């Protein structure tokens, strides 16, 4: 899922204030109604609607990424066929 810009989030609030419904806003912005509802809920709760920064999140180490990649590239073992 991609992060939508802050302008979209502020536009949701503005369109809500102008009396548009969730479905109309979602259609106008090309997003889902669920996303619009989540932005409206954040705004109504008095929380920030700005996108969260992912700068301080933990990322897997290069060795962990290599191990995960190796696991994904291995073919899965199929159960033995009945004979």
N, C-alpha and C positions, 0 to 999 in steps of 0.2 A: 504494500500500500504506500502510495506516495504522500508526502506532506504537502498540504496546500498552503499557498502563501497567506500572510497575514491580511492582505487586502481582501481576499475572499471571505475571511472570517469576519472582518469589519463590515463587509457588504451584507453578510447574513443578518447582522444586528440591524443595519440600516433598513434593509428590506422588511424585516420583521416590524420595525417601528413604523414603516409605511403601510402596514396592514396586509402584507402578502402572506400566504399560507406556506407551510413547510414544503409541500409538493411544488408549488409555484417557484419557490426559491431554488429548490434542488434542480428543477428543470432549467431555470434561467442560468444557473451557474454550471450546469453539467455535472452535478455531484449526486450522491445518493441522499434520500430523505433522512436516513439514519445519521449521516454526517451532519446534516443541517440541524437535526434535533440535538446532537451532542454539543454543537457549538452554542445553540440556544440555551441548553441546560447549564453549560459552563458560565455563560453570561448571566443567566438568572441567579446563579449561586454566588455571583460576585467574584468568580475566579478568572484568571487570565485566559484570554482566548488566543494568545500568541503561541506559535508553534514551539514545542519544547526543544531544547538543545540536546543533541546526542553527543556532544563533545566529551562529556565526562563518563560515558558508559563504558563498561568493560567490553573489550573485544577479545576474541580468542587469540592465543599466541600463534605464530606461524606454524609451530610444530603441531598444535591442536588442529589447525585448519588442514594441514597435510594429512593427518590421521583421519579426519572426517572425510576428506576427499577420497582417500584410499578406500575407506569403507563403502562409500557410495559407488565407486567404480567396480568393486567386486561383484560378480554375478551372484544372485541369491541362489541358495541351494534348493533345488526342487525336491519334494518328497519322492522316494523311490516309486516307480510305477509298478502296479500289481501285475504279476505274471501268472 
